[in-house]
Amino acid sequence: MFAFVGAVLFAIFIGNVVIGAFGGTQFLDDVKEMLVLFASSLAFVVLILQREAAATPETNETNEPKGGKDGS
C-alpha cells in the first residue's frame, strides 16, 4: 500500500515539474509541491522500514534468536 501511495505522490510531483519545465501552468505552488514530495518520501521510508522489519528475525534481550542459542 505504501509503495502505491508513494509512487502516486511521486508521479504527481514529477508531472508538476514536467508541466512547469515546458512552460505550462503548474497545478501545485511551491509549498504544495514540497509537501507532496515530503509525503512521497515518507511513504517510501515507511515501506522500507516495514520490509526491513519483516526481513529481520526476532531476537531476545541478549540479541540471540528466540528459543536460545540452539534456536529451539
Secondary structure, DSSP 8 states (H G I E B T S, - for coil): -HHHHHHHHHHHHHHHHHHHHTT---SS-HHHHHHHHHHHHHHHHHHHHHHHHHHS--B-TTS-BTT-TT--
